[in-house]
Amino acid sequence: MTEDWRQGGFGLYIHWPFCEAKCPYCDFNSHVSRTIDQRAWRDAYLAELERGAAETQGRVLNAVFFGGGTPSLMDPDVVADVIAAIRRLWPTANDLEITLEANPGSVEADRFAAFRQAGVNRISMGIQALNDADLKRLGRIHTVDEGLAAFDIARNTFERVSFDLIYGRQNQSLPDWQTELKQALSLAIDHMSLYQLTIEQGTAFGDRYAVGKLRGLPSDDLGADMYAATQDICGEMGMPSYEVSNHARDGAQSRHNLIYWRYGDYLGIGPGAHGRLTQNGNRFATECFSNPKRWLDAVASGATEKPRELLTTEDQGSEFLMMGLRLKEGVDLRRYEALSGAPLSTKKIIQMQDIGMISRDKDQLYVTDQGFMVLNAILAELLSD
């Protein structure tokens, strides 16, 4: 178990906490700020990279992900300096994946060539919808035409481009979604993330929903029909799902996200960034302070993280199962037992198999297409005492 993380790989997540506007559905750590001292943030990231590298010396880095917030608002020179430091501090895989999240606004699109020159080799775009009324309702500040223009620039600049869409939107019908999805797939290069709209506490949508002012959301049955249609259409058009919400052409899966789902180690840098880090045979959960100013001020002393949480064997088994069963490939039961110290209940596995929720092939356990619709319930049952 000492080196279990190697089965998932090692990644680096860098959080840029700033956005031009806060979307009403978003519960990520993002903030709107009129002025940003880009040089101060660059220096902070460089200092934190040095600290993180000292803890992970000699590890081969498989993937880097600039998330947010809206990382495409970073100056390309800042991104270039960060990537140069990363390549200096760690040995890297020959096919190192460096992803940067971008919104499809004209400001960010104009920077794509500079981001590529800086070393970014994959872009993930938050397009979210392909009609202007829904974009406005979702709080997006781009139009469909602007989004498509930015996507066109991206696919002419990068070999690997992913984009996000949200479905299950207010007053969206099943035929509406089927038409929009087919249009999106005709544009897509190699990867799409397709998320059903969820209403999170602490968001503007969450507040509206709590007082009955967020109307037109789909019923559970319609949501299930939309999910099923998504799987069918994507599969037919050569972009099957490899994870609950992620679809890719063969070989184009997000390597960074696979590190999470395959329960590897990853270093989280930046306000609110989470990580998983194995040291001396112990696995720790890490979390940075979320307030941008507090994090930035703490860099000088190296105290940017909350106290680390030592994960018990039970914690690790649960996390491994919760992450791994999101993947079509499923999980290795022997690895689960090694992490948790005990095997999964054979009785519960058989019960879930009998009702068509999971399948087992020797030591590999995976969720069926039908089971993905109720994945949380399957996990709760498998992990219950």
N, C-alpha and C positions, 0 to 999 in steps of 0.2 A: 504493500500500500504506500510505501515511502515515495515511490516515483509514479504513483497512479496518474498524476496530471499529464504525463507524457502521452497517455492514450488519447488525450484531447488536444494537446499542443499548447503553445504559449502565445498569448496575444497582448496587445497594448491598446487601451482605450483612452482617448484624450477628449475631455469635455469642454466645449466652448459654450458658455452659458447665455449668450446674447442673441436676441431676435429683433427684427424690426417691429413686430407686433406679436401679441400673445394670442394664439388660437384658442377658441372657447372650449375645445375638447381636450386640450393638451394638459397632461399632468407631469410632463418632464420638468426638470430644473432649468427653466428658461426665464430670462429677464429682458425687459426693454430698457435701454440706457441711451441717453442722448449723446454721451461722449464716452469713448473707450480708448484707453492708453494702450495701443497695440504693442508698443515696445515693452511696457511693464509686464504685459501678459506673456510676451515671448520670453522674457528673462525668467519669469516664474515657471513656465513650462520647462525651460532648459534646466533650471535648478532641480525641479522635481524628477526629471528624467535621470539626472545624475544620481539622485538618491535612490530611485527605483532600480537603476542598473547595478548599484552596489549590492542590492539584495538579491539580484538574479543573475549574477555573473556567470558567463559561459552558456546561458540558455540560448537556444536558437529561436529567434523570433519569427513566427509564421504569418502574423497579420497585424496591421495597424488600422485603427478606425477613429476618424475625427467625427465625433457626434455632438449633438447639442439639444437645444439652441439651434443656431444656424451657422455652422462652421464656414460656409461659403462667404460669410461676412468678414472672415479673417483676411488680413493682408496676405497676398501670396508670398511675400518675402518672409513673413512670420512662419508660414507653413513650410517654406523651403528650409529655414534655419532649424525648425523642429525635426524635419525628416533627416537633415544632414547629421544632427546630433544622434538621432536614433540609430542610423547606420554606423556611426562611430562607436556607440556604446554597446551594441549587441551584435553577435554574429546573426545573419539573417538567412532565411530560406532563399533558395535560388528564385523561387516564384513568389517572393514576398508580396502580399496583397496590401495596398494602401488605399483605403476608402475614405472619401470625404462626402459628408451629407451636404446637399445643396437645395435651396429653394429656387424655383424656376423664374426668378425675377431677372430683369435685364441687367441689373448691377452685377449679380453673381455670374450670369452667363458670359459677360464680358471678361471675366477673370479665368474662365476655364483653361485657356491656353497657358496662362501663367501657372495655374495649379498643376497642370501636366508637367510643365518645365520644372516645377518644384519637386516633383517625384510622385505625385498622386497618380495612381493607375486605374482607379475605379471610382465612379461617381454614383451616389444614391440620391435620387431626386424626389422631393415631396410634392408630386403633382396633385394627388388626392382626389380630384374629380375632373370630369371632362364636360361639365356644363357650368356656365357662369353663375347661374342662380345658386347652385349648391356650393360653389367656391365661395361666394359671398356669405352664405349662411354658415359655412365652416370657418369664416374669419380669415380666409386666404386673401392675400393682397395682390395676387396675379390673376390674370384672365386666362381662359383656355388658349387663346391665340398666343399670349406671352409664354405660357407653359410649353406649348408645342414648339415654339421658336427656340426656347432655351434647350429643350430636349434635342432638337435638331443639331444645335451647336455641340451639345455634349456628345452625341453619337458620332459626330464627325471629328471629335477631339480625342475621345477615349474608346478603346476597344471594348471595355466592360462598363455598361451603364445599367443601373437598376432604377425602377421608379415605384413609388407607393401610390396605391389607390385605397380609398375608404368606401365601403359599401354598407348597406343597411341604413342609409341616410334618411332624413325626414321625407316622407311622402314618396319614397323611391319604390317603384314597382319591380317585380321580377323581370318583366320584359325590358324595362329601362336599364337594369343592371346588365342583363345579357347583351344588349346592344352596345353598351359602353365598354364592357369587358372585351368584346370582340374587336372593337376599335382600338383599345389599348394594346391588345396582343398583336395587332397588325403593325403597331409602331415599335414594340419592344425589341430590344436586342437580345438579352440573354437572361434577365432576372426581373421578377416582379414581386413586390410584397403587397398582399391584398388583405386588408384588415377590416373586420366588421366593426362598425362604430360602437364603442363602449362608452358608457356615461360614468365618469370617475368623480368621486367626491373631491371637493376642493377646486373643481374647475368651474368655469362660467356655465357650461352645459349642466354640470352637476347641480349647481344652485338653481337653475331654471327648472330642471327636472323635479327637484324636491318640492317646488311650489306649484307643480302641474302646468308649467308654461312651455314645456318642450314637447310639442305634439307631433304626431305623424310618424313616430318611430315604429319599426316593423314588429309584428307579433313574433313570438318564438318560432311558430311554424314557418312564417315567411322568412325569418332569418335562417332557419335550417334549409329551406328551399334555395335561398341565395347561395349558401355555402356549398350545397350539393351541385348547383349549376356551375359554380366557380371551378370545382374539381373537374367536372365533365368537360367544360369548354377549354380549360387550360390543357388538360390531357390531350384532347383532340387536336389542339393547335401546337403541340410539341413543347409545352412548358408545364410538365406535371409538378405537383407539389412534392417537396422533399421535407417540408416541415408544415405545421398546422397552417401558417399564413404565408409561406414563402414558396415560390415557384421558380424553376430555373431550367434552362436547356442543359443537356448533358455536359457535366464538367464545369458549369458556371455557378455552382452553389457559392454562397457567401462564406469564404473561408474563416473570416473573423467570427461570424455568428455560429459557425460549426464548432468553434472552440468552446463557446458557452454551452451549446447543446450536448456536446460530447464530454462535457465536464473537465475541460482543461483548466489551466491557470491563466489568469489575465491580470495585468496591472492596470488600475484605474487612476488616472491623473486628471485633476481639474475639479471645480466645485460640484459636489454631489456625486462624483464618480464612484462606482462600486468596483470591487475586485475580489478575486480569489487567489490566494497565494500559499503555496506549500513550502514550508521551511522546516528542516530537520525532522521530516516525517509527520509534521502537523500541518493541517490545512486551516487557513484563517480566512474569515470574511472581512474585507476592508471597506470603509466608506469615508469619503472626504467630506468635510464641512460643506454645506450646500450654498451658504451665502457667499456670493462672489467676492465681496470686499473682505469678509473674514478669512476666506481661503487665501486670497492674494496677500493679505497682511501676515498670514501665518507661514508663508513660504520661507521667509528669512530665518525662522527658527526650525523649519522642517516639521512643524507640528500641524500639518494640513489635514490629518486624519482623525476621526474619532477613535477611541480605544478599539483595538482589533478584537474580533470575536473568534475564539477557538471553536472550530466546528467538531462536535462529537461524531463518533462513528454513525450514530443514528441520524444526525443532521446530514452527513455526507451521503448516506444511502438514500435519504428522502430527496435531497437536491438532485442527485444523479438520476433518480427515477423520474422526477418531475421535469427535468430538462430533456432527458434522453427519449422519453416516450412521446415528446413532441415531434420527433423525427420519424419519417417513414421507415428508416432502417431499424428503429427500436433500440433496445439495450441488451447487453450481455449479462445474463443472470449470474454468471460467475464473478463478474466485476462488481455487481451489486452486493453479492455476499461478502466479497473481500473488503468492500468499503464499510458496510453496515455491521459486519460481524455475525450476521444471521441470514439465512435464505428467505426469499419471499415465500409466503404461504402457498404451497401446492394446491391446497383446497380452494383458495381464492382465485388462483390462476385458472383452475379447471372451471369454476363457476363463471368466470368472465368469458372463457372460451365457449362454454356451452350456450351462452346467449349472443355469441358473435361479436363481442366487444374487442377481444384481443386474440392474437394467434401466437403460436410458439413453434419454432423450428429448432430443435435440439436446445441449445442454450440461449438462443436469441428470442426475445419477447418483443412483440410490436403490436401497435394498435391497428385495428381494421378501419376501413373507410367509414363504416357506420359508427365505430367507436370514437373517432375524432370529434364527432358532434357532441359527445358527452365526456370529453377527456377528463375534466375536473372531477366528475363523479367516479370515473374509473380509478384515478389516482387516490381519491379519498378512500375507496374500498380497499385497494391493494395495500395502502399504508396504515389502515386502521388496525387496532389491536384485536 
